[in-house]
Amino acid sequence: SLTYMAAALDDAVDIFHGSPAHRAHVLVIITDGQMNPLEPQKSQEIPAIRQKLDAEGVVTFGVVVRKTAAHTKADIDAEETLKPVTSDAHDDHFVNVPLDDMLTEVFNDFCDPAGRFGSAIRQQAQNQNSANNTAPPAQSSAVPCSKWGVKLECRSDQACNWKAPAPTSCPGNGCTNLNCLELPAAQVSAGMTCANCKLSGGAVSCTAGSSNPVGSGYCGATVCEEHCEEVPCEQDTANDCFWDTDKCQRKVCNYPDKNACETDPDDMCMWDTTATPATCVPKKCLHFTQGTCDVDGDCQWDPATLKCKEKDPDCT
């Protein structure tokens, strides 16, 4: 059957454009027949759309599904038209499989770091992390970890982790000391520069004449989120990963004993003796924005210090 791909790929570009940058951007095209556009001129649009997908950091895979173990002219023709749409190198992002092998050779493969598809996804993630050392991608408030400019804030968020070294350059007008965020337009109009501003409490604040140099690192997404299944997640102890219901997260304050817990370098952990057995947990009211503080029933926001603190049990 004829499969019209140009419009579908164009829609995918729009979807990935609004997707958080810390998530893996993966597109899988599955077909059981040759991909011929319904209008001949549309075939010329596909290479340009592929470039748009590449610009969004999308890894594009192709899967031809055939009904039998033996190859036919139909699935070979499908292979010839699908391969050019996949990411480079095409052979590493493509497979032609019998329908009965879809589960083992395609779907299970995505979460196998040694598999054809799984290794390609991991390689792209490593390339992005490497690039982040010099020029992290521009981030917005939609990206959770970009709002944390202080190591303590970043480490307290189980979706994030503090990474080093700090960037030496940023795309566009991003500031290296602000997680590569750009200065708000109002601050630019007021004559502020990157050095006049800092990122803390989830917001950019600027003071004329101040100097805020680039720190020792930046806040980025934890590698734990790369694990799709419980077993590899729990086995990644080097990154303090644990399986939380349906996704892999980083355990905050993952210390095995009381001494290590209470000597955390950022002083954000406490030894909880009410738990059985006693365990290390984040300190109460470890919130850095008023919004997250206000929703914690045991905490209240102090407008004088702009910090979250425990409520006084004697006050109503």
N, C-alpha and C positions, 0 to 999 in steps of 0.2 A: 504494500500500500504506500501511497505517497505521504510523506511527512513534511509539513511546512515548518521550517525551523527559524527563519529570520525573526518573525514577530516574537516567538517564544524566547529567543536569546535576548532580544531587546528588552523584553519584560524582566528577564533575569538581571540585566544590568541595573534597572531601576530598583529592584528588590535589594540587591547587594549594596547599592549606594547608600541605602538607609540602614544597613545592618551594622551593629557595633564592630569596631575594628579589631577588638581583642578576640572575637570569635573566628573560627576557621571558616573561610569562604569556599565552599565546595559545591560544584554543579555536576550532576550526573545525568547524562543523556542516554536514555535507553530506547532502542529501536529494534523492530523485527523486520524492517524492510529498508530499501534504498531511500535515502533522504533527497528527494528532488523537490525544489520549491515549486509551488503551483504557478508562480509567475517567473519566467526565466531571469528577468532583471534582478530579482531578489537574491539570486545566488551571489551577486557581486557585493551585497551588503554584509554577508556573513563574516568575511575577513575583518572588516572595520568594527563589527560588533565584538569579535574575538579580542581585538585590541582594547576595547572598552572594558571587557571582562578582566583582561590582564591588568589594566590600570586600577581596577578595584581589588586586586589581589586574589582573584578567583582561580581556584584550581579546577579545570574542566576535564571530566572523565567521560569516556564513551563506552557504551556496552551494546554489543550486537547480540541479540538472543535468537538462537536458532532452535527449531523444533526437534531436530535429530542430532545424533552424535556426529554424523557425516556432514561435511560442508556442502553447500549448494551454491549455484550461481547467485541466488538471491542474497544470501548472507555475505558472500564475497563482495558483491556490488555495494551492499550496505556498509561494509567495512571501508571500502574505498572512499565513500562520500562522508563517513562519520569521522574518520581519523583526522582530517585537516582541521576539524572544529575543536579538537581536544588540545590541551596544553602541550607545550614542548617539554621533553621529547615525546612525540606522539605515541611511540610504542610503550612508553612507561605509563601512559594514561588511558590505555585502551585494552579491551579484551573482547573476544568473540567466544561465547560459551553456549552450551546446550541449556535449555530451560531448566532441566533438573539440577544443574550445577550452580544456579544463580545464588543460592544461599551461601554455599561454601566458598565459591570463587569470587563473589562480588560483595555481598553484604557483610559477611564475616571479615572480609579482607580489610575493610575500612578501619577497623579497630586493631588491626595487627600491624605493629610498627615495622615488622619485617616483610609484610606483604607488598604486593605490587602497588595497590592504592594507598595503603597505610603508610608505607615508606615515603611516597611522594608527598603526602600531606605533611608528614613530620619534617621532611626536608625543607618544604616551603616555610614552615613555622620557624625552623632553625635559621633560615636565610633572613626572615623578618627580624628575629631576635638579634642577629648579627648586625643587620642594618640599623637597628635601634641604638646601637652603641655610638653611632655617629649622627644619625638623622632619623629619629623616631617619626612615624607617620603622624600627620596633623591629627589632633584629637579634639573632641568637643565634650560638652557636658553629658552627652549621651553615652560616653565611654566611662564606665564606673571608675577605673583606676586613675584617670587623668586628673581628677579633682583633688588628689592627695599630693601635696607638695612637700610634706614633712614625713620623714622615715617612720615615726611613731604612728601617724595617721594611716600610712600605707600598710604597715605590718599588722595593724589591728583589723584590717579588712580581709576576710578569708578568701575573697576573690582576687586579691592583689598580692604583689610581693615587691620588695625593694630591690632594684637591679643596679649594677654598676658595670662600667663607669657611666658618668653622666654624659649626655650628648654634647658634642662640640659644635653642632650646627643643626638647624631645623628647616623643614620645608616652608616656603612662603615667608611670612613675617613672624613665625613662631619664635618664642623666647626660650633659650636653652635652660634658663633658671626657673621656668614655669611649666615644665613637662611638655615643652614645645607648643603650649597654647599661645594664641595671639593676644595682644593687649586689647581690652575692651575699647570700643571706639571713643567712649567718653574720656578715657585716660589718655588716649592719643591726642585728642583735641585739647586736653589740658596741658600738653607738652611733656607728658611722662615718657620715660624710656623703659626698656626691659629692666635695667639695673635699678630703677626707682621702685620696682614692684616685687611682690612676693606672693606665693601661693600657699595658703594655709586655711584650715577650716573649710575647705571646699570652695574657696573664693579667692579672686585676685584683688589685692589691696596695694595701693601705691602711695608713696610719700615723697614729695619733692625734696631733692638733695640727698636722699638715702641711697645706699649701695647694697644690693643683694646679689652676691656672686653666685655662680653655678655651684651646686652642692656636690656631694660625693656620688650621687646616683639619681635615679628617677623611679617613679612608681609605674609598674606595668602589670599585666595580667599574670596570674600564677600559671606555671606549666601544668599544674594538676588538672586544669580544665581540658587538657589535650587527651586525657584518658577517657575512653568511651565506656569502659566496662569496670566492674567492681574489683576483679582480681588484680589487673595491672595497676589500678589506682591504689589499692591497699599495699601493694608491694613497693610502691615508690615512697619509701621512708626518707630518702635523701631530701625530698622536697616537702616533707610533712603532709603528705596527701592522705585523705580519708574519704570513704564513700558516704555521701549524705543523701540517703533516700534514692535519688535517681541521677545524681551527678557527682563528679569528683571535685572536692574542695581542699583548700589548705587549712590544716588545723592550726589555729592561733594558740600560742602558749603551749606548744607541744614539748614540755619538759617532763622527764621521768621521775624527778625527785624534788623535794621541798627546797633544797639549797639552790639548785639550778633555776627553779621557778622564781624564787624571790630575788635572784640576782640578775634577772633579765636586763640586758643593757639599756632598754628603753623604759624600764620600770613600769611595765604595763600588765604584769601577771601577778596572781595571788594563789596561795595554796589553799584549796577548798577542803576543809576537814569535815564539812557536813555531808560530803559525798562519800559513797562506799564503793571501792576504796577511795581515800583522799586523792585528789587530782589537781593538776595545774589548770587554771582557767583565767580568762581576761578579767581585769579588775572591773568592778561595777561602774556603770555610767561612763564607759570608755567611748564617748561620742564626741564628734568634732564639729557637728552642725546642729543648729537649734532644732531643725526638723526631726532628726533621728533621736535627739535627746528628749524632745517633747512626747514622743510616742512610747518612751520607756517609762512605765508607771512608777518606777522607783527613783526616777531622776528628775532634775529640774535645771533649766538653763539660767545661768547667772549673767544678767546683762552687763554687770559691772566688769567682770573679768572675761566675758565671752567664752565661758567654759561650762561644761556639763558637770553637775555634782549630784551627790545623793540627796534625796529629800530628808529633811529633818523629821523624824518620826513623831516628835512632840508638837509639830505644827500641822494645822489643818488647812 
